[in-house]
Amino acid sequence: MKEPGPHHPITITPHGGHVRVIAGGRIVAETDRALELREAGYGAVLYVPRADIDAAALAPSPQRSHCPYKGEASYFDLSVGGALRPAVAWSYENPFPAVSRIRGHVAFYPDRVDAIEA
């Protein structure tokens, strides 16, 4: 586990706006409670609370990855309109303490859904 710091900053703040995730022509997530995570030189990532996601659309994926700053990521497949979109979203079920605010939240890949409106 590595700690965020000056060499690899990570900030998590409330997004402060409305977020809608659309896939297959339907809304799969919608919230006013998204968190915005900014990490080092990467673009901002929006994390949506699980309670604001259509849980019936997501199914756990066997895919996993590890981030030395955030922990182990679990992925989700999306089934909409009879089509399966693999690994469209991820979450950190047990994130490291420095980023514990993203627990219970899910992030979507912008290029694997139709749109993320924010």
Phi, psi and omega in degrees: 000131176249145179266137173298150179189196183301328181281338180209076183286144172226127175236146177230121181225157173298139181293321176083012178211180180274138179234134177225131177250127183240134177213136180060029179077009179230156179280121179254346175205142178205129185202158168247011185240024181292151173254144178250119179255126175243128184229121177043233183267011181276161175289160180296145178237132178266130177250122184260133176301140180305324182297342183256018180242142175289096185299333181292339182276337184258143175226141179302141176254152176287349183293140176220155172212169182230133173246128181294345181259336185243331180117204182271130179262137172255147184245162180228138172268157181237131178245112178221137177058032180079002180248141178260127175248111184285144173046056180274343184214163179214162174210162174250102184295323178227071183293157176299155185308323183296338181236028185300341180297338181275357175301138180080011180237156181231139176247145181248142173286123181301329183273001180247357172239169181291319181198148166240106181267122181220000000 
